[in-house]
Amino acid sequence: YITSLGVMFFINLILVASLNLVLGYAGQISLCHGALFGLGAYISGVLSARYGLTPALGMLIAVAGTAFAALLIALPTLRLRGHYLAMGTLGFNAILSVLFVELVPITGGPNGLSGIAPFRLFGFELDTPTRFYPLAWFAGFLTMFLILNLVSSRNGRALRAVAGSEIAAGALGIDAFRLKVATFAFSAGLAGLAGALYAHFNMFASPETFSFFTSVLLVVMVALGGWGTFWGPFLGALLFTAAPELLRQVHDAELFLFGLCMILVLLYF
């Protein structure tokens, strides 16, 4: 049980850290990260369960496919700002949530997608938390290493400049729109990676896991961890992993308590 929570921590770390790129470093509000997480899970899961592709190949396609889908939605929506941008990404979340449920022959519909194969490494199936843990750790480490190098680079400094003031960044010769689109697509690719890992770890995917509530909860966790900081996602992922487990005993009050946390974050953080 503890090992499985450890696996979920690293998957959540990838999710929270990727959203932190958009929210914290680029200063753009995204309410579709839960759906992008689900898109990665379903692409890799469907390719495995329906078409027999290996999980490794399915994961690569999921990362590329999620990044491409985000690129298409970013081109129109990232021309918007503030609440309008939030509503645009929310619409994308709603579209994917409906597709996950309605495309029954492909996704399994409300009953979820089963029959997803586990990863295989050197002839061993990673079908237990103990076997899967090193892969999750490596994926989390690689993600944070890439993000650290990105934010420390010239593009990372340009990204923080755009978050501070697009007008000032443009005056310095920074193509703010292009940088925001590239960051959004890269962030979505990481969310797709987290989704693929989630699907092949649980060997099952359900639409309710990738609902709008997940997107909102991820925003809350980025804020609680501290957006725009490298170490913030670690705290956010820890809360994102531990809080649902601690609140299982209160059942229906879980959504109420998370909603209260979100209000407090918006008011005081």
N, C-alpha and C positions, 0 to 999 in steps of 0.2 A: 504493500500500500504506500509506504513512504517513497519507495523507488519510483512508483508510477506518478506520484506527486512531483518528484524530481524531474521526470520526463516532461510533465506538463509545465513545469516552471520554465524550462528552456524553450519550449514551444511558445509559451506566453511571452518570454523575454524577446524572442524574435518579433512577435506581433507588436508589443508595446514599443520596442526600439524603432521599428519601422514607422509606426505612426508618429513617434516623437520627431522623426525627420521632417514630416510634413507640418505638424503642429508647432513643435518647439523651434526647429531651425529655420524652416521656410515661412512660418507664421501664417499658414493656411489652414482653415477649418475643414476637416473631412469627417463626414458621418457615414462613410460607406466601407470602413475598414473591415468590419465584421463580414460584410458580403464578399469582399475580396478574399478574405480568409476562407470563406465557404467555396468561392469559385476555384481556388487552388485545390481544396480538398476534393471537390466533385470532379474536376478535370482529371486529376491523377487517379481518383477512385474509380471513375467510369472506365478509363482506359485500362485499368487493371481488371475490374470485375466483368466488364462487358466485352472487351477486346483482347484480353490476355497479355497486354504489354507488361514488361517488367516494371516494378515500382520505381527503380532508378530512372528509367527513361520517362515514365509517367510523371515523375517529379520535375524533371527538366522541362517537359512540355507544359506542366502546370505553371511553373515560374514564368516561362516565356508567354504563355497564353494570358495569365493574369496581368502581366506587365503591359501586353498589347491592348487588352480590354481597358485598362486604366488610361493608357495613352489616348485611346479613342474618346473616352469620356472627359479627359483632362483638357483636350483642345478647345471644346466650347465652355466647360464649366470654370476653368481657371482664368477666364476673362472676367469672371464675376468676382465680387469681393464681399467680405463680411458675411452677413446673414444670407445673402443671395447665394454665395458659394456653398454655405452649409445646406441650404435647401436643394441645390443642384445635386450635391453628392448624396443627400438623403433620397432623392428620387431614384438615383442609380441603385441604392441599397434596396429600395422597395421593388424595383424591377427584378433584380436577381432573386430576392426572397420569393417572389411569385413564381419565377421560373423553376426554382429548386423544388417547389411543391407541385406545380402543374405538369412538368415534363416527366410524367410517371414512368413511361417506358425506358427512359434514360436514367433518371435520378432515383427512381423508386418512390417518388412522391412523399406524402406525409409519413409513410412507414420507414423511410430512409433507404440508404444504399448499403447492402450487405455483400459479402463475398469478396471484399477487398483483400488482396494478398499482402502479406507482410514483406518487409525488406529481406533480402538475402545477402549475406556477406561471407565470402570464402566458403560457400556451401552451407552456411548456417542460417536458418530463418530467425529473424529478430522478432519473434512472436511473444516474448515475455518482457516485462519492464526492465529486468536486469540486463537482458541482451540488447534492448533498444536504447538504454541510457547512454552508452558511449556515443552513439550516433547523434542523439539529441544534444549532448554536451558539445560535440564537435561543431554541429550546425549553429548552436548559440554562440560559441566562441568565434567562429568564422564571421558570423553576422556582426558581432560587436567590433571585431578587428577591422572589417570593411568600413563600418560607420566611423570608427575612430580615425581611420586614414582619410575618409571623405571630409569630415568636419575640420580636420587639421590642414587640408589642402587649400589651394587657391579657390577652388569651386565652393568649398565649405565656407570660407570667409565671405565669398560673394553671396552665398545663400543667407548668411546672417545679416549681411548688408541689405538684402531685399526684404527680410523680415523687419528690419528697422525702419526702412523707408524706400519704397520702390522708386520714388521720384529721384531721391538722392543717388540711389544705386544706378539708375538709368543715366544720370548726369556723369557718372564715372565710367560709362561705357559698358555696363553690365546688361545683358539681355535678360531681363527679369522673367518674362513670360516663358522663354525657352528653358531657363533654369528651373522654374517651378514645375513645368511639364515633365522634365527629365527626373526631377526629384520625386514627383508623384508616381511616375511609372516604376522607378527603382524601389520605392517604398511598397508599391503593390506587388512587385515581384517577390519581395521578402515575405509579404503576407501570404502569397501563393505557396512559398516554400514552407511556411508554418502550417498552412492548410494541408499540404501533401503529407507532411510528417504526422499531423494529427490523424488523417484518414488511415494511413498505413500502420499507425500505432494502435488505434482502436479497431481497425479492420471494419469500420462502420462509419457512416456519415448521415446525420439527420438535419433537416432544414431548420429546426428550432435552435440548433447550436449556433447558427449564423444569422440570427435575426437582428433587427434594428437595436434591440436591447444590448446585444454584444458590442455593436459599434459605439453606443453611448457609454457603455461600461469601460471600453478601451480608452475613450477620451478622458473619463474620470481618473483612470489609473495613470495615464500620462501626466495629468495635472497633479495628482497626489504624489507621484514619484518626483516631479519637478521637471517641467518641460524645458527643452533647450539645454539640458545637461547630459553628460555622458553616463553618469551613474544613476540618474533618475529612473530609467527603465528597469533597473534591477529591483528597486523598491516597488515600482508599479507592478512588475510581473509577480513579485512575491505576494503582494496584496491580491492580485487577480487570481492567483492560484489558491491562496489560503482562505480568503474571505468566503467563497462559496462553500468550502468544506466546513468552516466554522458556523455558517448560518443554515446548514442543512436541517438542524433541529427546529428552526422557527418556520420552515416551509413557506407559507404565503407571505410572511413578513419580510422575506429576503428582498423582493422587488421594492418594497416600501423603504427599507433601510438603504438600499443602493440609491434610490431616488433622493432620499434625504442627504446622502453623502454628496450627490451631484449638485444639489442646491447649495450646500455649504461651500463646495469648491468654487462654484461660480460667484458666490457672494464674497468670499474672504481670501481665496488663494490667488 
